[in-house]
Amino acid sequence: MSAVGIRVRDLGFTYPDGTVALEAITFEIAAGESVAVVGGNGAGKSTLLLHLAGILMAARGSVDVGVTRVQRATLTEVRKTVGLVFQDPDDQLFMPTVREDVAFGPLNLGVRPDEIDARVQEALGAVGALALIDRPSHRLSFGEKRAAAIATVLSMRPGVLVLDEPSSNLDPRARRRLIDLLRSLGTTLVVATHDLDLAAEVCPRTIVLYGGRVAADGTTPAIFSDKRLLERTGLEQPLSMRACPVCSRGA
């Protein structure tokens, strides 16, 4: 599937306990654009992603994916278009083997059986995990589970890939492989993350959420250079943008 755009207009959502999670969220993402969504705990990042994937429905405002309005009547089409990778890969892997996990999505989309194996091979190859194909999913390392979870979504060939904290709990080598993968995909990419260094490498644009609202939306270098904005929204500059204090003392 080709990359598609996203349009969010005045999106609001309140949880049943009265917690206001999102308030008047508005932005557009062009087809093929890579955008980071950052903010402190409770800023509304995960809630926003769940709306993009149609797991939560807008209480106020609207979400459009391509030409499709996200609502209960369109969920089948939305879930063909938007692939969501959860923060915990164990929420995504539940079949006996990696092969079966990666095949599950296409199978439920009605993909022809003779195409499914090709999709499984393609998706696992894209994440560098083809060797895992017949391994039990529950026996994988965390990094291997993360790769397999992403493959379960790629096998559905989504027009939009949405990831919630994709680098959490990854060792440096697995994190680098993830960054290289995300930069190579060419689909519309929305990444909610606390890892601002990953955001700086992968996403030319960043949206900052604070208190359920959009606090800033702009180019990633401009956002991460604004120290006052970062301090106000509970964030810190990426390590890659900070001067090394040890090096400075030695100069």
C-alpha positions as a Markdown table, in Angstrom:
| # | Residue | x | y | z |
|---|---|---|---|---|
| 1 | Met | 0.0 | 0.0 | 0.0 |
| 2 | Ser | 1.2 | 3.5 | -0.8 |
| 3 | Ala | 1.9 | 6.0 | 2.0 |
| 4 | Val | -1.2 | 8.1 | 3.0 |
| 5 | Gly | -1.6 | 11.3 | 4.9 |
| 6 | Ile | -3.3 | 12.0 | 8.2 |
| 7 | Arg | -5.5 | 15.0 | 9.2 |
| 8 | Val | -6.5 | 15.6 | 12.9 |
| 9 | Arg | -9.0 | 18.4 | 13.6 |
| 10 | Asp | -10.0 | 19.6 | 17.1 |
| 11 | Leu | -9.5 | 16.2 | 18.6 |
| 12 | Gly | -10.6 | 15.8 | 22.1 |
| 13 | Phe | -10.9 | 12.8 | 24.4 |
| 14 | Thr | -11.8 | 12.3 | 28.1 |
| 15 | Tyr | -11.4 | 8.9 | 29.8 |
| 16 | Pro | -14.4 | 7.5 | 31.8 |
| 17 | Asp | -12.7 | 8.6 | 35.1 |
| 18 | Gly | -12.9 | 12.2 | 34.0 |
| 19 | Thr | -9.2 | 12.5 | 33.0 |
| 20 | Val | -9.0 | 14.9 | 30.0 |
| 21 | Ala | -6.3 | 13.2 | 27.8 |
| 22 | Leu | -6.6 | 15.3 | 24.6 |
| 23 | Glu | -7.9 | 18.8 | 24.0 |
| 24 | Ala | -8.3 | 20.5 | 20.6 |
| 25 | Ile | -5.5 | 18.6 | 18.9 |
| 26 | Thr | -5.1 | 19.8 | 15.3 |
| 27 | Phe | -2.4 | 18.9 | 12.8 |
| 28 | Glu | -1.8 | 17.3 | 9.4 |
| 29 | Ile | 0.9 | 14.8 | 8.3 |
| 30 | Ala | 1.6 | 14.5 | 4.6 |
| 31 | Ala | 1.9 | 11.1 | 2.9 |
| 32 | Gly | 5.4 | 9.8 | 3.4 |
| 33 | Glu | 6.3 | 12.2 | 6.1 |
| 34 | Ser | 8.1 | 11.0 | 9.3 |
| 35 | Val | 6.9 | 12.8 | 12.5 |
| 36 | Ala | 7.9 | 12.4 | 16.1 |
| 37 | Val | 5.3 | 12.9 | 18.9 |
| 38 | Val | 7.1 | 13.8 | 22.1 |
| 39 | Gly | 6.1 | 14.9 | 25.6 |
| 40 | Gly | 6.3 | 13.9 | 29.2 |
| 41 | Asn | 4.4 | 11.1 | 30.9 |
| 42 | Gly | 0.6 | 11.9 | 30.7 |
| 43 | Ala | 1.0 | 14.3 | 27.8 |
| 44 | Gly | -1.4 | 12.3 | 25.7 |
| 45 | Lys | 1.0 | 10.6 | 23.2 |
| 46 | Ser | -0.3 | 7.0 | 23.5 |
| 47 | Thr | -3.9 | 8.2 | 23.6 |
| 48 | Leu | -3.3 | 10.1 | 20.3 |
| 49 | Leu | -1.8 | 7.0 | 18.7 |
| 50 | Leu | -4.8 | 4.9 | 19.7 |
| 51 | His | -7.0 | 7.4 | 17.9 |
| 52 | Leu | -5.0 | 7.2 | 14.7 |
| 53 | Ala | -5.4 | 3.4 | 14.7 |
| 54 | Gly | -9.1 | 3.5 | 15.5 |
| 55 | Ile | -8.7 | 1.8 | 18.9 |
| 56 | Leu | -10.2 | 4.8 | 20.6 |
| 57 | Met | -12.9 | 6.9 | 18.9 |
| 58 | Ala | -12.9 | 10.7 | 19.0 |
| 59 | Ala | -15.2 | 12.2 | 21.6 |
| 60 | Arg | -14.8 | 15.6 | 19.9 |
| 61 | Gly | -13.3 | 16.5 | 16.6 |
| 62 | Ser | -12.1 | 14.1 | 13.9 |
| 63 | Val | -9.3 | 12.0 | 12.6 |
| 64 | Asp | -8.9 | 11.2 | 8.8 |
| 65 | Val | -6.5 | 8.7 | 7.4 |
| 66 | Gly | -6.2 | 9.4 | 3.7 |
| 67 | Val | -9.8 | 9.9 | 2.5 |
| 68 | Thr | -11.2 | 7.8 | 5.3 |
| 69 | Arg | -12.8 | 9.2 | 8.5 |
| 70 | Val | -11.8 | 7.1 | 11.5 |
| 71 | Gln | -15.1 | 5.9 | 13.0 |
| 72 | Arg | -16.7 | 2.6 | 13.9 |
| 73 | Ala | -18.2 | 2.1 | 10.5 |
| 74 | Thr | -14.8 | 2.4 | 8.8 |
| 75 | Leu | -12.6 | 0.4 | 11.2 |
| 76 | Thr | -11.9 | -2.4 | 8.7 |
| 77 | Glu | -10.5 | 0.1 | 6.2 |
| 78 | Val | -8.6 | 2.1 | 8.8 |
| 79 | Arg | -6.9 | -1.0 | 10.1 |
| 80 | Lys | -5.8 | -2.0 | 6.6 |
| 81 | Thr | -4.2 | 1.4 | 6.3 |
| 82 | Val | -2.8 | 2.1 | 9.8 |
| 83 | Gly | -0.3 | -0.3 | 11.4 |
| 84 | Leu | 0.2 | 0.2 | 15.2 |
| 85 | Val | 3.3 | -1.2 | 17.0 |
| 86 | Phe | 2.6 | -1.3 | 20.7 |
| 87 | Gln | 5.2 | -0.3 | 23.3 |
| 88 | Asp | 5.3 | -3.9 | 24.7 |
| 89 | Pro | 5.9 | -6.5 | 22.0 |
| 90 | Asp | 4.3 | -9.1 | 24.2 |
| 91 | Asp | 1.0 | -7.3 | 23.5 |
| 92 | Gln | 1.5 | -8.1 | 19.8 |
| 93 | Leu | 3.0 | -11.6 | 19.8 |
| 94 | Phe | 0.6 | -14.4 | 20.8 |
| 95 | Met | 1.0 | -17.2 | 18.3 |
| 96 | Pro | 3.2 | -20.3 | 18.8 |
| 97 | Thr | 5.8 | -19.2 | 16.3 |
| 98 | Val | 7.1 | -16.0 | 14.7 |
| 99 | Arg | 5.9 | -17.2 | 11.3 |
| 100 | Glu | 2.4 | -17.5 | 12.5 |
| 101 | Asp | 2.4 | -14.2 | 14.3 |
| 102 | Val | 3.6 | -12.3 | 11.2 |
| 103 | Ala | 1.1 | -14.2 | 9.0 |
| 104 | Phe | -1.8 | -13.5 | 11.3 |
| 105 | Gly | -2.6 | -10.0 | 10.1 |
| 106 | Pro | -2.6 | -10.7 | 6.3 |
| 107 | Leu | -4.6 | -13.9 | 7.0 |
| 108 | Asn | -7.3 | -11.8 | 8.7 |
| 109 | Leu | -7.3 | -9.3 | 5.9 |
| 110 | Gly | -8.2 | -12.0 | 3.5 |
| 111 | Val | -4.8 | -12.1 | 1.7 |
| 112 | Arg | -4.6 | -15.1 | -0.6 |
| 113 | Pro | -2.8 | -18.0 | 1.1 |
| 114 | Asp | -0.2 | -18.2 | -1.6 |
| 115 | Glu | 0.8 | -14.6 | -1.0 |
| 116 | Ile | 1.0 | -14.8 | 2.8 |
| 117 | Asp | 4.3 | -16.7 | 3.0 |
| 118 | Ala | 5.9 | -14.1 | 0.6 |
| 119 | Arg | 4.7 | -11.3 | 2.9 |
| 120 | Val | 6.0 | -13.1 | 6.0 |
| 121 | Gln | 9.4 | -13.5 | 4.4 |
| 122 | Glu | 9.4 | -9.9 | 3.1 |
| 123 | Ala | 8.5 | -8.4 | 6.5 |
| 124 | Leu | 11.0 | -10.4 | 8.5 |
| 125 | Gly | 13.7 | -9.7 | 6.0 |
| 126 | Ala | 13.0 | -6.0 | 6.3 |
| 127 | Val | 13.6 | -6.1 | 10.1 |
| 128 | Gly | 16.6 | -8.4 | 9.7 |
| 129 | Ala | 14.8 | -11.2 | 11.5 |
| 130 | Leu | 14.3 | -13.9 | 8.9 |
| 131 | Ala | 16.3 | -16.3 | 11.0 |
| 132 | Leu | 13.6 | -16.1 | 13.7 |
| 133 | Ile | 10.8 | -17.3 | 11.4 |
| 134 | Asp | 10.3 | -20.7 | 13.1 |
| 135 | Arg | 11.3 | -19.7 | 16.6 |
| 136 | Pro | 8.7 | -19.7 | 19.4 |
| 137 | Ser | 7.8 | -16.0 | 19.9 |
| 138 | His | 7.9 | -16.3 | 23.7 |
| 139 | Arg | 11.5 | -17.5 | 23.6 |
| 140 | Leu | 12.9 | -14.4 | 21.9 |
| 141 | Ser | 15.0 | -11.7 | 23.5 |
| 142 | Phe | 13.3 | -8.3 | 23.9 |
| 143 | Gly | 15.1 | -6.9 | 20.9 |
| 144 | Glu | 14.1 | -9.9 | 18.8 |
| 145 | Lys | 10.5 | -9.5 | 20.0 |
| 146 | Arg | 10.5 | -5.9 | 19.0 |
| 147 | Ala | 11.7 | -6.8 | 15.5 |
| 148 | Ala | 9.1 | -9.5 | 15.2 |
| 149 | Ala | 6.3 | -7.1 | 16.4 |
| 150 | Ile | 7.2 | -4.6 | 13.7 |
| 151 | Ala | 7.2 | -7.4 | 11.2 |
| 152 | Thr | 3.7 | -8.3 | 12.2 |
| 153 | Val | 2.6 | -4.8 | 11.1 |
| 154 | Leu | 4.8 | -4.6 | 8.0 |
| 155 | Ser | 3.3 | -7.8 | 6.6 |
| 156 | Met | 0.0 | -5.9 | 6.3 |
| 157 | Arg | 1.7 | -3.3 | 4.1 |
| 158 | Pro | 0.2 | -0.3 | 5.9 |
| 159 | Gly | 0.1 | 3.2 | 4.4 |
| 160 | Val | 0.8 | 4.6 | 7.9 |
| 161 | Leu | 3.1 | 3.0 | 10.5 |
| 162 | Val | 2.5 | 4.2 | 14.1 |
| 163 | Leu | 5.0 | 3.2 | 16.8 |
| 164 | Asp | 4.7 | 3.7 | 20.6 |
| 165 | Glu | 8.1 | 4.0 | 22.3 |
| 166 | Pro | 9.8 | 1.7 | 19.8 |
| 167 | Ser | 13.3 | 2.0 | 21.3 |
| 168 | Ser | 12.4 | 1.3 | 25.0 |
| 169 | Asn | 14.4 | -1.5 | 26.6 |
| 170 | Leu | 16.6 | -2.0 | 23.5 |
| 171 | Asp | 20.3 | -2.4 | 23.7 |
| 172 | Pro | 22.5 | 0.0 | 21.6 |
| 173 | Arg | 22.9 | -2.5 | 18.7 |
| 174 | Ala | 19.2 | -3.3 | 18.5 |
| 175 | Arg | 18.4 | 0.4 | 18.8 |
| 176 | Arg | 20.7 | 1.3 | 15.9 |
| 177 | Arg | 19.1 | -1.4 | 13.7 |
| 178 | Leu | 15.7 | 0.0 | 14.6 |
| 179 | Ile | 16.8 | 3.5 | 13.6 |
| 180 | Asp | 18.2 | 2.3 | 10.3 |
| 181 | Leu | 15.0 | 0.4 | 9.6 |
| 182 | Leu | 12.7 | 3.3 | 10.3 |
| 183 | Arg | 14.7 | 5.6 | 8.1 |
| 184 | Ser | 14.5 | 3.1 | 5.2 |
| 185 | Leu | 10.8 | 2.4 | 5.2 |
| 186 | Gly | 9.4 | 5.2 | 3.0 |
| 187 | Thr | 5.9 | 5.0 | 4.5 |
| 188 | Thr | 4.1 | 7.6 | 6.6 |
| 189 | Leu | 5.7 | 7.3 | 10.0 |
| 190 | Val | 4.4 | 8.5 | 13.4 |
| 191 | Val | 6.7 | 7.8 | 16.3 |
| 192 | Ala | 5.7 | 8.6 | 19.9 |
| 193 | Thr | 8.9 | 8.5 | 22.0 |
| 194 | His | 10.9 | 9.7 | 25.0 |
| 195 | Asp | 14.0 | 8.9 | 23.0 |
| 196 | Leu | 14.7 | 12.4 | 21.5 |
| 197 | Asp | 17.9 | 11.3 | 19.9 |
| 198 | Leu | 16.0 | 8.7 | 17.9 |
| 199 | Ala | 13.5 | 11.3 | 17.0 |
| 200 | Ala | 16.3 | 13.6 | 15.8 |
| 201 | Glu | 17.7 | 10.9 | 13.6 |
| 202 | Val | 14.4 | 9.6 | 12.2 |
| 203 | Cys | 11.9 | 12.4 | 12.0 |
| 204 | Pro | 12.4 | 15.8 | 10.3 |
| 205 | Arg | 9.3 | 17.1 | 12.1 |
| 206 | Thr | 8.3 | 17.0 | 15.8 |
| 207 | Ile | 5.0 | 17.6 | 17.5 |
| 208 | Val | 5.3 | 18.4 | 21.3 |
| 209 | Leu | 2.3 | 17.5 | 23.5 |
| 210 | Tyr | 1.8 | 19.0 | 26.9 |
| 211 | Gly | -1.2 | 18.6 | 29.1 |
| 212 | Gly | -3.1 | 17.0 | 26.2 |
| 213 | Arg | -2.6 | 19.9 | 23.8 |
| 214 | Val | -0.1 | 20.7 | 21.0 |
| 215 | Ala | 2.6 | 22.9 | 22.6 |
| 216 | Ala | 4.7 | 23.1 | 19.5 |
| 217 | Asp | 4.9 | 21.7 | 16.0 |
| 218 | Gly | 7.9 | 22.3 | 13.8 |
| 219 | Thr | 11.1 | 21.1 | 12.4 |
| 220 | Thr | 12.9 | 18.8 | 14.7 |
| 221 | Pro | 16.1 | 20.8 | 14.9 |
| 222 | Ala | 14.2 | 24.0 | 15.7 |
| 223 | Ile | 12.1 | 22.2 | 18.4 |
| 224 | Phe | 15.1 | 20.6 | 20.1 |
| 225 | Ser | 17.1 | 23.8 | 20.0 |
| 226 | Asp | 14.4 | 25.7 | 22.0 |
| 227 | Lys | 15.6 | 25.1 | 25.5 |
| 228 | Arg | 12.7 | 27.2 | 27.0 |
| 229 | Leu | 10.1 | 25.1 | 25.2 |
| 230 | Leu | 11.8 | 21.9 | 26.3 |
| 231 | Glu | 12.0 | 23.0 | 29.9 |
| 232 | Arg | 8.4 | 24.2 | 30.0 |
| 233 | Thr | 7.2 | 20.8 | 28.6 |
| 234 | Gly | 9.3 | 18.6 | 30.8 |
| 235 | Leu | 11.8 | 17.5 | 28.2 |
| 236 | Glu | 15.6 | 17.7 | 27.8 |
| 237 | Gln | 17.7 | 18.3 | 24.7 |
| 238 | Pro | 18.9 | 15.2 | 22.9 |
| 239 | Leu | 22.3 | 14.1 | 24.0 |
| 240 | Ser | 23.6 | 14.6 | 20.5 |
| 241 | Met | 22.8 | 18.3 | 20.7 |
| 242 | Arg | 24.5 | 19.0 | 24.1 |
| 243 | Ala | 28.0 | 20.1 | 24.5 |
| 244 | Cys | 30.2 | 17.5 | 26.2 |
| 245 | Pro | 31.1 | 19.0 | 29.7 |
| 246 | Val | 34.2 | 16.8 | 30.0 |
| 247 | Cys | 35.4 | 17.9 | 26.5 |
| 248 | Ser | 34.7 | 21.5 | 27.4 |
| 249 | Arg | 36.8 | 21.3 | 30.6 |
| 250 | Gly | 39.7 | 19.8 | 28.7 |
| 251 | Ala | 39.7 | 22.5 | 26.0 |
